[in-house]
Amino acid sequence: MSEIALEEVKISELVEYSNNAKDHPLEQIGKIRDSIISFDYLDPIAIDEKNIIIEGHGRLLALKQLSSDKNWND
């Protein structure tokens, strides 16, 4: 059985899974971004031991948008 642990990883170190089947339209990314602004970032992105995203590609895209806005978490 695999061990699950929370650890902080830089956005730049995350690798998108190349066979991700889900689409993430800009409207959806905007809603995720707005949710993070309103409620903070509470839902971690699941990654494997190589930092490949298992679940959370939409959150990654929203976090990338927010990372360019330096005042989002003030």
C-alpha positions in Angstrom: 0.0 0.0 0.0 1.3 3.5 -0.9 1.9 6.1 1.8 0.1 9.4 1.4 1.7 12.5 2.7 1.4 16.2 2.3 4.4 18.1 1.1 4.9 21.6 -0.4 6.1 21.5 -3.9 6.9 24.5 -6.1 4.5 25.0 -9.0 7.4 24.9 -11.4 8.3 21.4 -10.2 4.9 19.9 -11.1 4.6 17.9 -14.3 1.3 17.7 -16.2 0.3 14.2 -17.0 0.5 14.0 -20.8 -2.5 11.7 -21.2 -4.9 13.8 -19.0 -8.3 13.3 -20.5 -10.0 16.3 -19.0 -10.4 19.6 -20.7 -10.0 22.8 -18.7 -11.7 25.7 -20.5 -10.8 29.2 -19.4 -14.2 29.7 -17.7 -13.5 26.7 -15.5 -10.0 27.9 -14.6 -11.4 31.3 -13.8 -13.9 29.8 -11.4 -11.2 27.7 -9.7 -9.0 30.9 -9.5 -11.9 32.8 -7.9 -12.6 30.0 -5.4 -8.9 30.0 -4.3 -9.0 33.8 -3.9 -12.3 33.6 -1.8 -11.6 30.5 0.3 -7.8 30.1 0.0 -6.1 27.0 -1.4 -7.5 24.0 0.5 -7.5 21.1 -2.0 -4.0 19.8 -2.7 -2.9 18.5 -6.1 -2.2 14.8 -6.1 1.2 13.9 -7.6 3.3 10.8 -7.8 6.9 10.3 -6.7 8.1 12.0 -10.0 5.9 15.1 -9.4 3.6 14.0 -12.2 0.0 15.2 -11.6 -2.4 12.4 -10.9 -5.3 14.8 -10.1 -5.5 18.5 -10.1 -4.6 19.9 -13.5 -7.3 22.6 -13.3 -6.0 23.8 -10.0 -2.4 23.9 -11.4 -3.6 26.2 -14.2 -5.5 28.4 -11.8 -2.4 28.6 -9.5 -0.2 29.5 -12.4 -2.6 32.4 -13.2 -2.5 33.5 -9.5 1.3 33.2 -9.3 1.5 36.0 -11.8 -0.7 38.2 -9.5 1.6 38.8 -6.6 -1.0 40.4 -4.4 -3.6 37.6 -4.6 -3.0 36.3 -1.1 -2.4 39.6 0.8 
